[in-house]
Amino acid sequence: MSYTREAAYKIWEIEIGNQSYGYDFSGKKIKKEEYGKPNEVGWIIAHIKPEKLGGPDNDGNIMIMHHRTLAEKGYNYPEFAVDHKRYRVCYEDKKDYYYIEEIVDEDEDD
């Protein structure tokens, strides 16, 4: 699904707030005014569970991502890697939404 700039900014307000800059889940810096632009701080709205793999096209399955984050994530599901970190897509059945959590090896030292 493609989002108008106005709709994308509403999602930005929900996820990031009223700041001009923010960070996606992988830590990449994004700038509000750079929606849809594939540059160093550009971002898009992407499906967490890809539609191609049965993910719904609704508010519970979208999130702001830097262009490079989405390129690395691709259609990988439920686990994927971005910037050498591993992530897992999880689903909250009760509230009907998807989210991403980092996979941390239990044997890693703090």
C-alpha positions in Angstrom: 0.0 0.0 0.0 1.3 3.4 -0.9 0.7 6.3 1.6 0.2 10.0 0.9 2.6 12.3 2.6 -0.3 13.5 4.9 -1.1 9.9 5.9 2.6 9.1 6.4 3.0 12.1 8.6 0.1 11.0 10.8 1.9 7.6 11.3 5.1 9.5 12.0 3.3 11.5 14.8 2.0 8.2 16.3 5.4 6.4 16.2 7.9 9.2 16.6 6.0 12.2 17.9 6.5 15.8 16.9 10.3 15.6 16.4 11.8 16.4 13.0 14.2 13.4 13.3 13.8 9.9 14.7 15.2 6.4 14.4 13.7 3.2 13.0 13.8 0.0 14.9 17.3 -0.8 13.7 18.7 2.5 14.8 18.9 4.2 11.4 18.3 8.0 11.6 15.3 9.3 9.6 13.9 12.8 9.0 10.2 13.5 8.8 10.5 15.7 5.6 12.3 12.9 3.8 9.3 10.5 3.5 9.6 8.4 0.3 13.1 9.6 -0.6 15.8 7.0 -0.8 18.6 9.0 0.8 20.6 8.9 4.0 17.6 9.9 6.2 14.7 8.9 4.0 12.0 6.5 5.2 8.9 4.6 4.1 6.0 2.8 5.7 6.4 -0.9 5.3 4.6 -4.1 6.2 6.2 -6.0 9.1 4.9 -9.3 7.9 5.1 -9.0 4.1 1.7 -9.0 2.3 3.3 -11.5 -0.2 3.6 -13.9 2.8 0.1 -13.4 4.0 0.5 -10.3 6.1 -2.5 -8.1 6.4 -2.7 -4.6 5.0 -3.8 -2.8 8.1 -2.5 -0.5 10.9 -1.4 -3.5 13.0 1.1 -4.6 10.4 2.9 -1.4 9.4 5.9 0.5 10.7 8.2 3.3 9.7 11.5 2.0 8.3 14.6 3.6 6.7 14.9 2.5 3.0 18.0 0.5 3.7 16.4 -1.3 6.6 13.6 -2.5 4.4 16.1 -3.5 1.7 18.0 -5.7 4.2 14.8 -7.1 5.7 13.2 -7.9 2.4 10.6 -10.6 2.5 12.4 -12.5 5.2 9.9 -13.7 7.8 9.7 -14.4 10.7 13.5 -13.9 11.3 15.8 -11.6 9.5 19.0 -9.6 9.9 19.7 -5.9 9.6 23.2 -4.4 10.1 24.4 -7.7 11.5 21.7 -7.9 14.2 19.1 -10.6 14.2 15.4 -9.8 14.6 12.2 -11.7 14.9 8.7 -10.7 13.9 6.1 -11.4 16.6 2.4 -11.3 16.6 0.1 -10.2 19.5 -3.1 -12.1 18.9 -5.1 -10.3 21.6 -4.5 -6.9 20.1 -4.0 -8.0 16.5 -0.7 -6.4 15.7 2.8 -7.4 14.7 6.0 -6.1 16.2 9.8 -6.7 15.9 12.1 -7.7 18.6 15.9 -8.2 18.5 17.1 -11.7 19.0 19.7 -11.8 21.8 21.7 -14.9 22.3 21.4 -16.2 25.8 25.1 -17.0 26.0 26.2 -13.5 25.2 28.1 -11.7 28.0 26.8 -8.4 29.1 
